[in-house]
């Protein structure tokens, strides 16, 4: 019932390492086998993924140290690293009740729920490559406001990204936000607080496992009504099978054509 908390620090550290490794795009491992080391270490998504993890661990560690949550630096780093690795890779394990952490640290974990792991990995979430492309699209749009006559191309790993891919990425983000808003609104009929409802939807939609407050790592989803559980089930399916295939499945046009 306490997930990985009863395991030794050594096993917790081993689990942390392999959770993070399995959040990397498996194509990188293939390239390593092919001895294409430059392609792997130059991969922008990999660097973004590892950068987010290291930055999150550092920020949470500093926040926990400032609040004195754990007696030693080693224990603080271990718990911070494990929870960051578990949340961003959507593994769902826990070594401590992070629902008791300061708001700043819990907010970072919520952000990691949304970002998720790399494309082509075992993790869920939006995926780091989409987040990276969205940031590049935002930067291009800002630059085009300043230079409206200039043609700007979004590049990833030195190659131009097709405009259709960028359009689909924007559409994915818009659909993602709409589903989160509607799902949170629907399950709020049960009367739980906003933090519980939002984290419950994010945890299910991104296939995380635990959320915050009433659905934290020491709790579960049993208190929700049957209707809310059905909503969360659909969120889990959409998050695991990708949004557009699920929406296409429930589209009237799909059944008319076939």
N, C-alpha and C positions, 0 to 999 in steps of 0.2 A: 504493500500500500504506500510505501514511502519512495517508490520508484528506485532511483539509483543511490539514494542518500545513505543506505546501510553498507554500500560497497566501500572498499578501501580507497584512500586518496589515489593510490597507484592505478587502480582499475578505472576510477573516474577520469584520470588524466588520459589513459589509453582510449577510453570511450570518446572523450573530447576530440582527440586527434583524428580518430577515424570518422566521427560524424562530420567534421570539417572536410576531410578528404573526399567523402562521398557526396558533398555538396558542390564539388568541382565538376565541370563538364567532362564527361567520360572521353570525349574526343581528345582532350589534353593527355590522357593516359595512353591513348593509341599513338599520339604523336611522340610521346616519350619512348615508346617501344620502337618506333621508327627512327629514333635518335634525332628528331627534329626539335632540339632543345630551344633554339632561338624562337621558333614559332610559339612554343608553350610559354616561355617567360615573357614574350612580347604580347601575349594575348590580353586585350584590354579588359575583357570581362573577368578573367582570372585575377588581374591586378585590382579591379574594382571590388570583387568579392572578398579577397584577402584584406584589402584596405579597410572595408566596412567592418570586418570582423575585428581586426587589430584596434581600430579606432573605438569601436563599441566597448571592447574589453577594457581599454585604457580609461575611457570616460566613466564606466560603471565602477571600476576599481577605485578611482579617485573619489567618486561619490560615496561609495561604501566606507572607504577609509575615513573620510571626513565625518561621517555619521557614526563611526565606530561599531559597525554591525558584526564584525568578526575579530577575534583576538589577534590573529597574525596576518602578515602580508600574504604569505603562501596560501592560506585558506581563502582569503579575499579574492586573490587572482584566480584560484582554482574554481570557486563557485561562479565568478563572473564569466570566466572562459567557458565553463560547461553550459551555463544558461544561454550565453550568446550562441555557442555552437549548436545547441539543441533547438533554439527558436529559429535561427536563420536557415537551418537545414530541415526544419519542420519534422524533427525526430520525435519530440514530445516527452523526452525524459526530463527529470529534475533532480538536483542534489540538495536543494534547499527550498524553502517556501519563499520564492521571490515576490510573492504578493505583499510581503512585509517590507520590501525594499522601499527606499525613497521614491517619490513621484518621478524624479528625473530618470532614474534607472529603469523604472517600469515603462516610462514613455519610450525610451530607447528600445526596449523589448517589443513594444507595440509596433514601432517603425520596422524592426527586423521581421516581424510577422508578415508585414506587407511586402517587403523586398524579396524575401525568400532566397533560395540558392541559385545556382547557375542553371542555364538551359542545358538539357542533355544530362542532368544529374538525377539523383533519387529524391530531390527536394521539391517542395511546392512554392507557393507565393507567385508574385508577379514575374520574378526572375531578374537577376542582375543585368542581363543583356537588355531587357526592356527598359529598366530604370536608366541605364547608361544611354540608350538611344533617346529616351524622353528628355534627358538633360541636354543632349546634343541638339535636339530639335528646339528646345527652349533657347539655347545659346544662339542658334542660327536665326530664330525669329527676332531676337533682340538686335542682332547685327543687321538684319534686313531692314529693320525700322530706321537704323542709322544710315544704311546704304541701300536704299530701295532699288537701285538700278543694278546692283551687283548680284550675280548668280552664285549661290553658295551650295556646296554639296556636303552632305553629312557622310563622314567616313568612319569606318570601324576596322581596326587593324590595318589601316592604310588603304582600304578599298572602299569605293563609293557604295553607299547603301541605296538600294532601289527605292524610289519614291512610294511604290506600292507597299513596301515593307513598313515605311514610316507612317503611312496612312493607317495601315492595320494596327500598328502600335498605338497610335492615338485613339483609334476606335476601341481597342482592348482596354485602355485606361478608362475611357468614358464609360464603357459597359461595366467595368469592375467597380467604379465608384457608384454607379446607379444601383447595382445589385447590393452593395454594402449598405447604402442608405435605405433601400426598400426592406431588406432583411432586418436591419436594426429597428426600423419602424414597426414591422410586423410583430417581432418577438417582444417589443416593449409593452404589448398588451398584457403581458404577465406581471407587470409591475415592478420588475427589478430595476436597479439603478443603471444609469447610462453607461458607466464603466463596465459593468457586468455584461450588458447587452452588446456593446460594441466589441469588446474583447471576445465574447462568445461567437459572434459572427466572423470576426477575423480569424479566430482559432479554427473554426470549422471550414470557412471558405479557403483558407490557406493550408488546411490539413495539419495544423500545429499540434492540437491535443489540448493542453491546458490554456486557460485564459487568465483573467484577473478577477478579484473580488469573489463572487459566489461561484465562479467556475475556475478558480485558481488551481494551482498544482496540488493542493490538498483537498479539493472539492471535485464535483462532477456536474453533469447536466441534468440530473434526475429531477430537479425541482421544476424544470420547465414543463409547460403543458404539451399535450400531444401535438397540437397545431404548431407550436414553436419548434418542437423536435422535427416535424416534417419540413419546416422551412430550413432548419439547420442541416438536415439530411440532403436537401437539394443543393445547399451551398457546398457541402462536402463533395458531392458528385460533380458539380460544376468546377470546383477548384481542382479536383484530381484529374478529370477528363478534359479539361480546358473549357472555357466559357462558350465559345462559338459552336462547337459540336453539340453541346447540350441545348443551346437555344435553337439550333437547327432541328434538333429532334422534336422539339415541341412547337415547331412552326407549322402552320396549316399548309403552307406550300409544299413542305416535305412529303406529307401524306397524300396531297393531291397528285403530285408528280409520280408517286410510286404506289 
